[in-house]
Structure formats: structure tokens, C-alpha cells
Amino acid sequence: MTIVHKANIMKILTGIFLEAGQELYERKYKGRFTLETIIIDACAMKLVLNPWQFDVLVTTNLFGDILSDLVAGLVGGLGMTPGANIGADAAIFEAVHGSAPDIAGMGVANPTALLLAAAMMLEHCHLPHMAARLRTAIDQTLNVDKARTGDLGGHTSTAEYTRTLINRISNA
């Protein structure tokens, strides 16, 4: 687990965040996992160079928003990036970018992020076979059928993408 901060400059704001994280680790979690800390600037660079070196990043909302957009660029953009907020009693699954009301009704939205979030939800609900079926259909829609929206360099409308995906799911 890595705590991402800027305590060297933002001493009060992220300094308290860093101290609280380290204190919680020492008090409750030491020995259960390894804790590291990293300054946000270095974390951003390391994510671009080798994102696999990280397992779990813990940070403030501001830095989390910045880093999630950065890593979304590594996988094709925000239209490809699902998100989940999982708590003890509830879970919410969504596209990282939110609802994109500025392009609503234009037929240009990439629904992949929301569909991948649905796959995450299916796994959370202990339905891994359905999640795998959906992910396979998404992969085939993008890579076999080449149904890609404009953000992925294609010309497929949201409706055409959806029809292609439904066909893949139906024939799986």
C-alpha cells in the first residue's frame, strides 16, 4: 500500500493526511502489508513508466482525481476507465468520468467504462461468469468487430457500439 502525498510543500493539508495514514498503519495494520509513501509528483511519473509497481494507492480526493485521469490515458482514455467505491455496507460502480452531460444525446459517448464498471459489480455480486462474459463481449466488440467510438479513433455511434455488443453477448 502506498500513501500518496505532498507533505513536503503542503505541510498541513497532506502532512496531516500522511501522519494519520502512518499512525493507523502502525496501530492497526503493521505486519499485515507493507506501507510505502511517495510524493504525488514522483508517483505520477512512476505510474506512467511502470504502473504495475503499485498495488494500492491511498491519497486525497484531489490527488486521486488527478492520478485516475493520468492512468486513464494509459488505457485509452476516460471512456475506458471504470470505477468503484466499495464500503462495508454499500458499493457504487460507475464510469470514472461520471455522466458526461455535455455529450448526452449526441451518440458519441463511449459506454465501455460504464460496462466495465458493470462487470466489476457482477464480480462484487459473486457472478464472475457473467462478468467474464461481458468483458469478453467488450473485447470482441472493440478488437474483432472494430466497433470503436470517436475517442478511440473510430466512427461508431453509441447505439451502433451497443448493438454490436448486445449481439456479441447474445451469441456467447
C-alpha positions as a printed Julia matrix, in Angstrom:
172×3 Matrix{Float64}:
   0.0     0.0     0.0
   1.34    3.42   -0.92
   0.29    6.73    0.62
   0.48    9.5    -1.99
   1.01   12.99   -0.59
   2.7    16.38   -0.97
   3.64   16.85    2.69
   6.98   18.4     1.73
   5.15   21.51    0.44
   1.54   21.24    1.68
   2.66   20.53    5.21
  -0.67   20.99    6.97
  -3.12   19.64    4.39
  -1.38   16.5     3.21
   1.0    16.41    6.16
  -1.9    15.53    8.46
  -3.15   13.01    5.89
   0.27   11.34    5.73
   0.7    11.29    9.53
  -2.78    9.83   10.04
  -2.14    7.09    7.5
   1.18    6.15    9.03
  -0.27    6.2    12.54
  -3.2     3.99   11.54
  -0.8     1.56    9.89
   1.4     1.37   12.99
  -1.55    0.96   15.35
  -3.73   -1.45   13.4
  -2.16   -2.93   10.26
   1.59   -3.27   10.74
   2.78   -6.68    9.63
  -0.34   -7.34    7.51
   1.01   -5.48    4.49
   3.88   -3.22    3.53
   3.35    0.54    3.69
   5.24    2.97    1.49
   4.91    6.71    0.95
   5.51    8.75   -2.18
   5.21   12.38   -3.21
   2.49   12.97   -5.83
   4.95   14.23   -8.48
   7.1    11.11   -8.3
   4.02    8.89   -8.17
   2.67   10.39  -11.41
   5.98    9.77  -13.2
   6.29    6.23  -11.84
   2.71    5.41  -12.85
   3.49    6.4   -16.44
   6.78    4.49  -16.53
   5.61    1.32  -14.75
   2.09    1.28  -13.29
   2.49   -2.36  -12.21
   4.86   -1.38   -9.41
   1.88   -0.2    -7.36
  -0.8    -2.31   -5.76
  -3.0     0.09   -3.74
  -2.71    3.89   -3.74
  -4.22    5.84   -0.86
  -4.47    9.59   -1.36
  -6.63   12.66   -1.05
  -9.57   13.26   -3.37
  -7.67   15.94   -5.3
  -4.62   13.79   -6.0
  -6.83   10.75   -6.65
  -8.75   12.65   -9.34
  -5.52   13.73  -11.0
  -3.94   10.28  -10.89
  -7.08    8.5   -12.1
  -7.19   10.75  -15.18
  -3.47   10.2   -15.75
  -3.73    6.41  -15.69
  -6.92    6.51  -17.77
  -4.73    7.91  -20.53
  -2.59    4.77  -20.35
  -5.55    2.54  -21.26
  -7.27    4.63  -23.92
  -8.88    7.5   -22.03
 -11.7     8.13  -19.61
 -14.16    6.22  -21.78
 -12.29    3.02  -20.92
 -11.97    3.52  -17.17
 -14.43    2.0   -14.69
 -14.63    2.99  -11.05
 -15.91    1.55   -7.81
 -16.48    2.87   -4.32
 -16.84   -0.11   -2.02
 -17.71    0.31    1.62
 -18.72   -2.0     4.44
 -22.45   -1.75    3.72
 -22.75   -0.46    0.16
 -20.97   -0.3    -3.17
 -21.3     2.05   -6.12
 -19.96    1.23   -9.57
 -19.62    3.91  -12.23
 -17.57    5.29  -15.06
 -14.68    7.3   -13.63
 -15.61   10.28  -15.81
 -19.16   10.47  -14.49
 -22.22   11.07  -16.63
 -20.8    13.38  -19.38
 -23.95   15.53  -19.74
 -22.18   17.75  -22.29
 -22.45   14.97  -24.91
 -25.79   13.47  -23.84
 -27.99   12.54  -26.79
 -25.27   13.13  -29.38
 -24.49    9.44  -29.93
 -20.76    9.92  -29.38
 -20.33    8.61  -25.83
 -18.13    5.59  -25.24
 -20.11    3.26  -22.93
 -17.15    0.96  -22.26
 -16.25    2.46  -18.87
 -19.79    2.02  -17.6
 -19.93   -1.53  -18.97
 -16.62   -2.41  -17.3
 -18.0    -0.96  -14.06
 -20.99   -3.27  -14.52
 -18.54   -6.19  -14.86
 -16.9    -5.12  -11.59
 -20.35   -5.02   -9.98
 -21.13   -8.52  -11.24
 -17.92   -9.8    -9.66
 -18.76   -7.97   -6.43
 -22.15   -9.73   -6.5
 -20.35  -13.1    -6.87
 -21.29  -13.54  -10.53
 -17.82  -13.92  -12.09
 -19.07  -15.96  -15.06
 -21.38  -13.1   -16.09
 -18.59  -10.56  -15.6
 -16.28  -12.63  -17.81
 -18.98  -12.93  -20.48
 -19.44   -9.16  -20.52
 -15.69   -8.47  -20.64
 -15.23  -10.96  -23.48
 -18.04   -9.3   -25.43
 -16.48   -5.86  -24.88
 -13.08   -7.16  -26.03
 -14.57   -8.72  -29.17
 -16.67   -5.64  -29.92
 -13.6    -3.42  -29.8
 -10.95   -5.72  -31.27
 -12.74   -8.17  -33.58
 -15.68   -6.09  -34.77
 -13.63   -2.85  -34.56
 -16.69   -1.02  -33.22
 -14.95    1.99  -31.7
 -16.29    5.37  -30.72
 -14.55    8.59  -31.69
 -12.45    8.81  -28.54
 -10.82    5.53  -29.59
 -10.21    6.69  -33.16
 -13.33    5.07  -34.61
 -16.57    6.29  -36.15
 -19.07    4.03  -34.39
 -22.0     5.73  -32.66
 -23.0     4.8   -29.13
 -26.08    2.98  -30.5
 -24.03    1.02  -33.07
 -21.5     0.05  -30.41
 -24.32   -1.09  -28.14
 -25.99   -3.16  -30.88
 -22.68   -4.84  -31.69
 -22.04   -5.57  -28.02
 -25.54   -6.99  -27.48
 -25.04   -9.25  -30.49
 -21.77  -10.49  -29.01
 -23.4   -11.17  -25.63
 -26.37  -12.9   -27.25
 -24.15  -15.18  -29.31
 -21.71  -16.02  -26.5
